[in-house]
Amino acid sequence: MVPRTRIPTHPGVILLREFLETVGISPAKLARHLGVPRSKVREIVSGTSAVEADMAWLLAGAFGTSPEFWIRLQNAYDLAVSRQARTDERLTGRV
């Protein structure tokens, strides 16, 4: 079981390390292939931008995954980050 305090890896890091570096292409080349601005891919792999639905579809087509794969990675990351920011006791108490 993953500790609750651990933040999952940002999907952009997974994109870079597990997909781009594995097949030996740059974020710029991926951007050209997908027809999106280089800045968009660069922001995702640097962890400053989220993988949204439209990009999830593009990445799924490019790498033979599903869009749900990318969305799940993003959701897990977003929930973990927001969990750390929560200080409202109403959110931790049970009804």
Jmol script that loads the backbone (N, CA, C; Angstrom):
load data "model"
ATOM      1  N   MET A   1       0.845  -1.178   0.000  1.00  0.00           N
ATOM      2  CA  MET A   1       0.000   0.000   0.000  1.00  0.00           C
ATOM      3  C   MET A   1       0.895   1.248   0.000  1.00  0.00           C
ATOM      4  N   VAL A   2       0.516   2.229  -0.791  1.00  0.00           N
ATOM      5  CA  VAL A   2       1.271   3.478  -0.884  1.00  0.00           C
ATOM      6  C   VAL A   2       0.915   4.356   0.316  1.00  0.00           C
ATOM      7  N   PRO A   3       1.923   4.900   1.012  1.00  0.00           N
ATOM      8  CA  PRO A   3       1.625   5.780   2.143  1.00  0.00           C
ATOM      9  C   PRO A   3       0.783   6.980   1.710  1.00  0.00           C
ATOM     10  N   ARG A   4      -0.120   7.422   2.574  1.00  0.00           N
ATOM     11  CA  ARG A   4      -1.003   8.547   2.244  1.00  0.00           C
ATOM     12  C   ARG A   4      -0.244   9.855   2.078  1.00  0.00           C
ATOM     13  N   THR A   5       0.946   9.928   2.644  1.00  0.00           N
ATOM     14  CA  THR A   5       1.708  11.163   2.566  1.00  0.00           C
ATOM     15  C   THR A   5       2.540  11.255   1.290  1.00  0.00           C
ATOM     16  N   ARG A   6       2.638  10.175   0.537  1.00  0.00           N
ATOM     17  CA  ARG A   6       3.426  10.178  -0.691  1.00  0.00           C
ATOM     18  C   ARG A   6       2.630  10.790  -1.833  1.00  0.00           C
ATOM     19  N   ILE A   7       3.250  11.707  -2.548  1.00  0.00           N
ATOM     20  CA  ILE A   7       2.620  12.299  -3.727  1.00  0.00           C
ATOM     21  C   ILE A   7       2.974  11.413  -4.922  1.00  0.00           C
ATOM     22  N   PRO A   8       1.984  10.911  -5.659  1.00  0.00           N
ATOM     23  CA  PRO A   8       2.300  10.118  -6.848  1.00  0.00           C
ATOM     24  C   PRO A   8       3.098  10.946  -7.856  1.00  0.00           C
ATOM     25  N   THR A   9       3.799  10.270  -8.694  1.00  0.00           N
ATOM     26  CA  THR A   9       4.579  10.927  -9.729  1.00  0.00           C
ATOM     27  C   THR A   9       3.648  11.651 -10.696  1.00  0.00           C
ATOM     28  N   HIS A  10       4.017  12.876 -11.051  1.00  0.00           N
ATOM     29  CA  HIS A  10       3.230  13.650 -12.018  1.00  0.00           C
ATOM     30  C   HIS A  10       3.219  12.896 -13.353  1.00  0.00           C
ATOM     31  N   PRO A  11       2.079  12.859 -14.050  1.00  0.00           N
ATOM     32  CA  PRO A  11       2.013  12.139 -15.314  1.00  0.00           C
ATOM     33  C   PRO A  11       3.011  12.641 -16.361  1.00  0.00           C
ATOM     34  N   GLY A  12       3.407  13.898 -16.265  1.00  0.00           N
ATOM     35  CA  GLY A  12       4.401  14.425 -17.195  1.00  0.00           C
ATOM     36  C   GLY A  12       5.758  13.776 -17.021  1.00  0.00           C
ATOM     37  N   VAL A  13       6.110  13.472 -15.775  1.00  0.00           N
ATOM     38  CA  VAL A  13       7.372  12.783 -15.503  1.00  0.00           C
ATOM     39  C   VAL A  13       7.303  11.370 -16.069  1.00  0.00           C
ATOM     40  N   ILE A  14       6.167  10.723 -15.915  1.00  0.00           N
ATOM     41  CA  ILE A  14       5.985   9.381 -16.473  1.00  0.00           C
ATOM     42  C   ILE A  14       6.060   9.445 -17.993  1.00  0.00           C
ATOM     43  N   LEU A  15       5.424  10.441 -18.578  1.00  0.00           N
ATOM     44  CA  LEU A  15       5.491  10.627 -20.029  1.00  0.00           C
ATOM     45  C   LEU A  15       6.948  10.746 -20.480  1.00  0.00           C
ATOM     46  N   LEU A  16       7.704  11.573 -19.802  1.00  0.00           N
ATOM     47  CA  LEU A  16       9.094  11.804 -20.187  1.00  0.00           C
ATOM     48  C   LEU A  16       9.949  10.552 -20.004  1.00  0.00           C
ATOM     49  N   ARG A  17       9.932   9.990 -18.808  1.00  0.00           N
ATOM     50  CA  ARG A  17      10.847   8.890 -18.488  1.00  0.00           C
ATOM     51  C   ARG A  17      10.439   7.546 -19.072  1.00  0.00           C
ATOM     52  N   GLU A  18       9.156   7.244 -19.011  1.00  0.00           N
ATOM     53  CA  GLU A  18       8.706   5.916 -19.430  1.00  0.00           C
ATOM     54  C   GLU A  18       8.331   5.819 -20.901  1.00  0.00           C
ATOM     55  N   PHE A  19       8.026   6.938 -21.503  1.00  0.00           N
ATOM     56  CA  PHE A  19       7.604   6.907 -22.898  1.00  0.00           C
ATOM     57  C   PHE A  19       8.599   7.603 -23.816  1.00  0.00           C
ATOM     58  N   LEU A  20       8.849   8.879 -23.610  1.00  0.00           N
ATOM     59  CA  LEU A  20       9.720   9.613 -24.528  1.00  0.00           C
ATOM     60  C   LEU A  20      11.154   9.098 -24.492  1.00  0.00           C
ATOM     61  N   GLU A  21      11.734   8.993 -23.309  1.00  0.00           N
ATOM     62  CA  GLU A  21      13.110   8.516 -23.222  1.00  0.00           C
ATOM     63  C   GLU A  21      13.240   7.066 -23.678  1.00  0.00           C
ATOM     64  N   THR A  22      12.218   6.268 -23.416  1.00  0.00           N
ATOM     65  CA  THR A  22      12.246   4.855 -23.816  1.00  0.00           C
ATOM     66  C   THR A  22      12.306   4.699 -25.328  1.00  0.00           C
ATOM     67  N   VAL A  23      11.542   5.516 -26.057  1.00  0.00           N
ATOM     68  CA  VAL A  23      11.549   5.412 -27.519  1.00  0.00           C
ATOM     69  C   VAL A  23      12.524   6.378 -28.170  1.00  0.00           C
ATOM     70  N   GLY A  24      13.153   7.226 -27.348  1.00  0.00           N
ATOM     71  CA  GLY A  24      14.193   8.115 -27.851  1.00  0.00           C
ATOM     72  C   GLY A  24      13.711   9.302 -28.655  1.00  0.00           C
ATOM     73  N   ILE A  25      12.579   9.899 -28.221  1.00  0.00           N
ATOM     74  CA  ILE A  25      12.136  11.112 -28.900  1.00  0.00           C
ATOM     75  C   ILE A  25      12.049  12.259 -27.895  1.00  0.00           C
ATOM     76  N   SER A  26      12.182  13.446 -28.400  1.00  0.00           N
ATOM     77  CA  SER A  26      12.163  14.638 -27.552  1.00  0.00           C
ATOM     78  C   SER A  26      10.731  15.143 -27.372  1.00  0.00           C
ATOM     79  N   PRO A  27      10.504  15.943 -26.339  1.00  0.00           N
ATOM     80  CA  PRO A  27       9.185  16.573 -26.191  1.00  0.00           C
ATOM     81  C   PRO A  27       8.814  17.413 -27.415  1.00  0.00           C
ATOM     82  N   ALA A  28       9.796  18.064 -28.042  1.00  0.00           N
ATOM     83  CA  ALA A  28       9.517  18.877 -29.232  1.00  0.00           C
ATOM     84  C   ALA A  28       9.037  17.995 -30.387  1.00  0.00           C
ATOM     85  N   LYS A  29       9.659  16.842 -30.553  1.00  0.00           N
ATOM     86  CA  LYS A  29       9.243  15.940 -31.631  1.00  0.00           C
ATOM     87  C   LYS A  29       7.841  15.389 -31.357  1.00  0.00           C
ATOM     88  N   LEU A  30       7.555  15.087 -30.098  1.00  0.00           N
ATOM     89  CA  LEU A  30       6.209  14.634 -29.750  1.00  0.00           C
ATOM     90  C   LEU A  30       5.193  15.717 -30.061  1.00  0.00           C
ATOM     91  N   ALA A  31       5.506  16.949 -29.705  1.00  0.00           N
ATOM     92  CA  ALA A  31       4.593  18.065 -29.973  1.00  0.00           C
ATOM     93  C   ALA A  31       4.308  18.178 -31.468  1.00  0.00           C
ATOM     94  N   ARG A  32       5.341  18.082 -32.289  1.00  0.00           N
ATOM     95  CA  ARG A  32       5.131  18.134 -33.746  1.00  0.00           C
ATOM     96  C   ARG A  32       4.235  16.989 -34.206  1.00  0.00           C
ATOM     97  N   HIS A  33       4.501  15.795 -33.693  1.00  0.00           N
ATOM     98  CA  HIS A  33       3.707  14.625 -34.065  1.00  0.00           C
ATOM     99  C   HIS A  33       2.233  14.799 -33.674  1.00  0.00           C
ATOM    100  N   LEU A  34       2.006  15.370 -32.489  1.00  0.00           N
ATOM    101  CA  LEU A  34       0.634  15.545 -31.996  1.00  0.00           C
ATOM    102  C   LEU A  34      -0.049  16.781 -32.571  1.00  0.00           C
ATOM    103  N   GLY A  35       0.746  17.691 -33.125  1.00  0.00           N
ATOM    104  CA  GLY A  35       0.177  18.922 -33.658  1.00  0.00           C
ATOM    105  C   GLY A  35      -0.213  19.915 -32.578  1.00  0.00           C
ATOM    106  N   VAL A  36       0.562  19.919 -31.498  1.00  0.00           N
ATOM    107  CA  VAL A  36       0.301  20.856 -30.396  1.00  0.00           C
ATOM    108  C   VAL A  36       1.539  21.723 -30.198  1.00  0.00           C
ATOM    109  N   PRO A  37       1.393  22.856 -29.522  1.00  0.00           N
ATOM    110  CA  PRO A  37       2.558  23.701 -29.263  1.00  0.00           C
ATOM    111  C   PRO A  37       3.608  22.974 -28.412  1.00  0.00           C
ATOM    112  N   ARG A  38       4.877  23.229 -28.727  1.00  0.00           N
ATOM    113  CA  ARG A  38       5.957  22.626 -27.943  1.00  0.00           C
ATOM    114  C   ARG A  38       5.835  23.011 -26.484  1.00  0.00           C
ATOM    115  N   SER A  39       5.390  24.232 -26.235  1.00  0.00           N
ATOM    116  CA  SER A  39       5.273  24.694 -24.849  1.00  0.00           C
ATOM    117  C   SER A  39       4.302  23.827 -24.050  1.00  0.00           C
ATOM    118  N   LYS A  40       3.252  23.332 -24.685  1.00  0.00           N
ATOM    119  CA  LYS A  40       2.276  22.497 -23.985  1.00  0.00           C
ATOM    120  C   LYS A  40       2.914  21.204 -23.509  1.00  0.00           C
ATOM    121  N   VAL A  41       3.652  20.540 -24.380  1.00  0.00           N
ATOM    122  CA  VAL A  41       4.311  19.291 -23.993  1.00  0.00           C
ATOM    123  C   VAL A  41       5.399  19.584 -22.968  1.00  0.00           C
ATOM    124  N   ARG A  42       6.139  20.639 -23.159  1.00  0.00           N
ATOM    125  CA  ARG A  42       7.203  21.021 -22.226  1.00  0.00           C
ATOM    126  C   ARG A  42       6.628  21.281 -20.827  1.00  0.00           C
ATOM    127  N   GLU A  43       5.492  21.954 -20.759  1.00  0.00           N
ATOM    128  CA  GLU A  43       4.852  22.225 -19.461  1.00  0.00           C
ATOM    129  C   GLU A  43       4.374  20.943 -18.793  1.00  0.00           C
ATOM    130  N   ILE A  44       3.875  20.022 -19.574  1.00  0.00           N
ATOM    131  CA  ILE A  44       3.416  18.747 -19.007  1.00  0.00           C
ATOM    132  C   ILE A  44       4.594  17.959 -18.460  1.00  0.00           C
ATOM    133  N   VAL A  45       5.659  17.794 -19.262  1.00  0.00           N
ATOM    134  CA  VAL A  45       6.792  16.982 -18.788  1.00  0.00           C
ATOM    135  C   VAL A  45       7.536  17.647 -17.631  1.00  0.00           C
ATOM    136  N   SER A  46       7.414  18.952 -17.489  1.00  0.00           N
ATOM    137  CA  SER A  46       8.052  19.625 -16.355  1.00  0.00           C
ATOM    138  C   SER A  46       7.162  19.612 -15.116  1.00  0.00           C
ATOM    139  N   GLY A  47       5.925  19.149 -15.260  1.00  0.00           N
ATOM    140  CA  GLY A  47       5.016  19.062 -14.124  1.00  0.00           C
ATOM    141  C   GLY A  47       4.285  20.351 -13.804  1.00  0.00           C
ATOM    142  N   THR A  48       4.348  21.331 -14.702  1.00  0.00           N
ATOM    143  CA  THR A  48       3.668  22.599 -14.439  1.00  0.00           C
ATOM    144  C   THR A  48       2.305  22.687 -15.103  1.00  0.00           C
ATOM    145  N   SER A  49       1.956  21.693 -15.889  1.00  0.00           N
ATOM    146  CA  SER A  49       0.653  21.664 -16.548  1.00  0.00           C
ATOM    147  C   SER A  49       0.071  20.268 -16.419  1.00  0.00           C
ATOM    148  N   ALA A  50      -1.234  20.193 -16.346  1.00  0.00           N
ATOM    149  CA  ALA A  50      -1.924  18.915 -16.200  1.00  0.00           C
ATOM    150  C   ALA A  50      -2.187  18.267 -17.555  1.00  0.00           C
ATOM    151  N   VAL A  51      -2.355  16.954 -17.520  1.00  0.00           N
ATOM    152  CA  VAL A  51      -2.817  16.227 -18.702  1.00  0.00           C
ATOM    153  C   VAL A  51      -4.335  16.304 -18.678  1.00  0.00           C
ATOM    154  N   GLU A  52      -4.891  17.057 -19.613  1.00  0.00           N
ATOM    155  CA  GLU A  52      -6.343  17.200 -19.710  1.00  0.00           C
ATOM    156  C   GLU A  52      -6.879  16.228 -20.741  1.00  0.00           C
ATOM    157  N   ALA A  53      -8.198  16.159 -20.848  1.00  0.00           N
ATOM    158  CA  ALA A  53      -8.847  15.147 -21.679  1.00  0.00           C
ATOM    159  C   ALA A  53      -8.361  15.149 -23.125  1.00  0.00           C
ATOM    160  N   ASP A  54      -8.251  16.328 -23.741  1.00  0.00           N
ATOM    161  CA  ASP A  54      -7.831  16.367 -25.138  1.00  0.00           C
ATOM    162  C   ASP A  54      -6.415  15.822 -25.308  1.00  0.00           C
ATOM    163  N   MET A  55      -5.519  16.154 -24.385  1.00  0.00           N
ATOM    164  CA  MET A  55      -4.156  15.640 -24.453  1.00  0.00           C
ATOM    165  C   MET A  55      -4.122  14.146 -24.133  1.00  0.00           C
ATOM    166  N   ALA A  56      -4.974  13.703 -23.231  1.00  0.00           N
ATOM    167  CA  ALA A  56      -5.038  12.275 -22.910  1.00  0.00           C
ATOM    168  C   ALA A  56      -5.387  11.457 -24.151  1.00  0.00           C
ATOM    169  N   TRP A  57      -6.314  11.961 -24.955  1.00  0.00           N
ATOM    170  CA  TRP A  57      -6.664  11.271 -26.200  1.00  0.00           C
ATOM    171  C   TRP A  57      -5.480  11.225 -27.163  1.00  0.00           C
ATOM    172  N   LEU A  58      -4.780  12.349 -27.274  1.00  0.00           N
ATOM    173  CA  LEU A  58      -3.628  12.398 -28.177  1.00  0.00           C
ATOM    174  C   LEU A  58      -2.516  11.461 -27.720  1.00  0.00           C
ATOM    175  N   LEU A  59      -2.216  11.484 -26.425  1.00  0.00           N
ATOM    176  CA  LEU A  59      -1.165  10.602 -25.903  1.00  0.00           C
ATOM    177  C   LEU A  59      -1.546   9.131 -26.040  1.00  0.00           C
ATOM    178  N   ALA A  60      -2.815   8.839 -25.819  1.00  0.00           N
ATOM    179  CA  ALA A  60      -3.282   7.460 -25.967  1.00  0.00           C
ATOM    180  C   ALA A  60      -3.061   6.963 -27.394  1.00  0.00           C
ATOM    181  N   GLY A  61      -3.394   7.797 -28.353  1.00  0.00           N
ATOM    182  CA  GLY A  61      -3.193   7.405 -29.746  1.00  0.00           C
ATOM    183  C   GLY A  61      -1.730   7.268 -30.115  1.00  0.00           C
ATOM    184  N   ALA A  62      -0.894   8.127 -29.565  1.00  0.00           N
ATOM    185  CA  ALA A  62       0.533   8.114 -29.910  1.00  0.00           C
ATOM    186  C   ALA A  62       1.266   6.938 -29.288  1.00  0.00           C
ATOM    187  N   PHE A  63       0.855   6.511 -28.105  1.00  0.00           N
ATOM    188  CA  PHE A  63       1.610   5.486 -27.397  1.00  0.00           C
ATOM    189  C   PHE A  63       0.862   4.175 -27.193  1.00  0.00           C
ATOM    190  N   GLY A  64      -0.320   4.054 -27.756  1.00  0.00           N
ATOM    191  CA  GLY A  64      -1.059   2.795 -27.652  1.00  0.00           C
ATOM    192  C   GLY A  64      -1.582   2.521 -26.254  1.00  0.00           C
ATOM    193  N   THR A  65      -1.868   3.588 -25.525  1.00  0.00           N
ATOM    194  CA  THR A  65      -2.467   3.433 -24.200  1.00  0.00           C
ATOM    195  C   THR A  65      -3.938   3.831 -24.317  1.00  0.00           C
ATOM    196  N   SER A  66      -4.580   4.017 -23.199  1.00  0.00           N
ATOM    197  CA  SER A  66      -5.950   4.524 -23.213  1.00  0.00           C
ATOM    198  C   SER A  66      -5.936   5.941 -22.658  1.00  0.00           C
ATOM    199  N   PRO A  67      -6.924   6.758 -23.018  1.00  0.00           N
ATOM    200  CA  PRO A  67      -7.003   8.084 -22.413  1.00  0.00           C
ATOM    201  C   PRO A  67      -7.229   7.991 -20.899  1.00  0.00           C
ATOM    202  N   GLU A  68      -7.915   6.946 -20.479  1.00  0.00           N
ATOM    203  CA  GLU A  68      -8.171   6.752 -19.049  1.00  0.00           C
ATOM    204  C   GLU A  68      -6.866   6.572 -18.264  1.00  0.00           C
ATOM    205  N   PHE A  69      -5.876   5.939 -18.883  1.00  0.00           N
ATOM    206  CA  PHE A  69      -4.575   5.776 -18.240  1.00  0.00           C
ATOM    207  C   PHE A  69      -4.010   7.127 -17.823  1.00  0.00           C
ATOM    208  N   TRP A  70      -3.998   8.071 -18.753  1.00  0.00           N
ATOM    209  CA  TRP A  70      -3.433   9.394 -18.487  1.00  0.00           C
ATOM    210  C   TRP A  70      -4.289  10.179 -17.500  1.00  0.00           C
ATOM    211  N   ILE A  71      -5.600  10.072 -17.624  1.00  0.00           N
ATOM    212  CA  ILE A  71      -6.501  10.780 -16.717  1.00  0.00           C
ATOM    213  C   ILE A  71      -6.376  10.228 -15.296  1.00  0.00           C
ATOM    214  N   ARG A  72      -6.250   8.909 -15.159  1.00  0.00           N
ATOM    215  CA  ARG A  72      -6.079   8.315 -13.824  1.00  0.00           C
ATOM    216  C   ARG A  72      -4.778   8.785 -13.173  1.00  0.00           C
ATOM    217  N   LEU A  73      -3.706   8.831 -13.960  1.00  0.00           N
ATOM    218  CA  LEU A  73      -2.440   9.342 -13.422  1.00  0.00           C
ATOM    219  C   LEU A  73      -2.609  10.773 -12.925  1.00  0.00           C
ATOM    220  N   GLN A  74      -3.275  11.590 -13.738  1.00  0.00           N
ATOM    221  CA  GLN A  74      -3.467  12.992 -13.363  1.00  0.00           C
ATOM    222  C   GLN A  74      -4.359  13.112 -12.140  1.00  0.00           C
ATOM    223  N   ASN A  75      -5.438  12.336 -12.104  1.00  0.00           N
ATOM    224  CA  ASN A  75      -6.356  12.395 -10.956  1.00  0.00           C
ATOM    225  C   ASN A  75      -5.661  11.980  -9.664  1.00  0.00           C
ATOM    226  N   ALA A  76      -4.862  10.917  -9.718  1.00  0.00           N
ATOM    227  CA  ALA A  76      -4.144  10.463  -8.525  1.00  0.00           C
ATOM    228  C   ALA A  76      -3.203  11.553  -8.025  1.00  0.00           C
ATOM    229  N   TYR A  77      -2.500  12.198  -8.951  1.00  0.00           N
ATOM    230  CA  TYR A  77      -1.589  13.279  -8.580  1.00  0.00           C
ATOM    231  C   TYR A  77      -2.360  14.456  -7.977  1.00  0.00           C
ATOM    232  N   ASP A  78      -3.415  14.884  -8.657  1.00  0.00           N
ATOM    233  CA  ASP A  78      -4.198  16.034  -8.194  1.00  0.00           C
ATOM    234  C   ASP A  78      -4.808  15.793  -6.812  1.00  0.00           C
ATOM    235  N   LEU A  79      -5.349  14.591  -6.596  1.00  0.00           N
ATOM    236  CA  LEU A  79      -5.960  14.288  -5.294  1.00  0.00           C
ATOM    237  C   LEU A  79      -4.918  14.281  -4.183  1.00  0.00           C
ATOM    238  N   ALA A  80      -3.752  13.727  -4.451  1.00  0.00           N
ATOM    239  CA  ALA A  80      -2.706  13.692  -3.431  1.00  0.00           C
ATOM    240  C   ALA A  80      -2.223  15.100  -3.095  1.00  0.00           C
ATOM    241  N   VAL A  81      -2.059  15.938  -4.090  1.00  0.00           N
ATOM    242  CA  VAL A  81      -1.629  17.309  -3.848  1.00  0.00           C
ATOM    243  C   VAL A  81      -2.695  18.063  -3.063  1.00  0.00           C
ATOM    244  N   SER A  82      -3.953  17.887  -3.433  1.00  0.00           N
ATOM    245  CA  SER A  82      -5.020  18.603  -2.730  1.00  0.00           C
ATOM    246  C   SER A  82      -5.209  18.069  -1.314  1.00  0.00           C
ATOM    247  N   ARG A  83      -4.936  16.780  -1.099  1.00  0.00           N
ATOM    248  CA  ARG A  83      -5.052  16.205   0.249  1.00  0.00           C
ATOM    249  C   ARG A  83      -4.090  16.912   1.195  1.00  0.00           C
ATOM    250  N   GLN A  84      -2.889  17.186   0.734  1.00  0.00           N
ATOM    251  CA  GLN A  84      -1.919  17.867   1.581  1.00  0.00           C
ATOM    252  C   GLN A  84      -2.344  19.293   1.904  1.00  0.00           C
ATOM    253  N   ALA A  85      -3.101  19.904   1.011  1.00  0.00           N
ATOM    254  CA  ALA A  85      -3.519  21.292   1.212  1.00  0.00           C
ATOM    255  C   ALA A  85      -4.747  21.404   2.115  1.00  0.00           C
ATOM    256  N   ARG A  86      -5.424  20.304   2.340  1.00  0.00           N
ATOM    257  CA  ARG A  86      -6.659  20.335   3.140  1.00  0.00           C
ATOM    258  C   ARG A  86      -6.343  20.456   4.610  1.00  0.00           C
ATOM    259  N   THR A  87      -6.923  21.450   5.238  1.00  0.00           N
ATOM    260  CA  THR A  87      -6.766  21.622   6.685  1.00  0.00           C
ATOM    261  C   THR A  87      -8.120  21.703   7.372  1.00  0.00           C
ATOM    262  N   ASP A  88      -9.173  21.684   6.597  1.00  0.00           N
ATOM    263  CA  ASP A  88     -10.524  21.803   7.134  1.00  0.00           C
ATOM    264  C   ASP A  88     -10.919  20.484   7.793  1.00  0.00           C
ATOM    265  N   GLU A  89     -11.146  20.526   9.099  1.00  0.00           N
ATOM    266  CA  GLU A  89     -11.461  19.314   9.847  1.00  0.00           C
ATOM    267  C   GLU A  89     -12.787  18.685   9.403  1.00  0.00           C
ATOM    268  N   ARG A  90     -13.667  19.486   8.825  1.00  0.00           N
ATOM    269  CA  ARG A  90     -14.935  18.935   8.346  1.00  0.00           C
ATOM    270  C   ARG A  90     -14.698  17.879   7.276  1.00  0.00           C
ATOM    271  N   LEU A  91     -13.615  17.956   6.561  1.00  0.00           N
ATOM    272  CA  LEU A  91     -13.337  17.016   5.487  1.00  0.00           C
ATOM    273  C   LEU A  91     -12.773  15.700   6.011  1.00  0.00           C
ATOM    274  N   THR A  92     -12.242  15.698   7.227  1.00  0.00           N
ATOM    275  CA  THR A  92     -11.638  14.478   7.761  1.00  0.00           C
ATOM    276  C   THR A  92     -12.559  13.750   8.731  1.00  0.00           C
ATOM    277  N   GLY A  93     -13.567  14.441   9.240  1.00  0.00           N
ATOM    278  CA  GLY A  93     -14.493  13.825  10.172  1.00  0.00           C
ATOM    279  C   GLY A  93     -15.533  12.966   9.463  1.00  0.00           C
ATOM    280  N   ARG A  94     -16.050  12.009  10.173  1.00  0.00           N
ATOM    281  CA  ARG A  94     -17.086  11.137   9.599  1.00  0.00           C
ATOM    282  C   ARG A  94     -18.460  11.622  10.020  1.00  0.00           C
ATOM    283  N   VAL A  95     -19.436  11.317   9.202  1.00  0.00           N
ATOM    284  CA  VAL A  95     -20.815  11.709   9.489  1.00  0.00           C
ATOM    285  C   VAL A  95     -21.422  10.728  10.463  1.00  0.00           C
TER     286      VAL A  95
END
end "model"
wireframe off; spacefill off
backbone 0.3
color backbone group
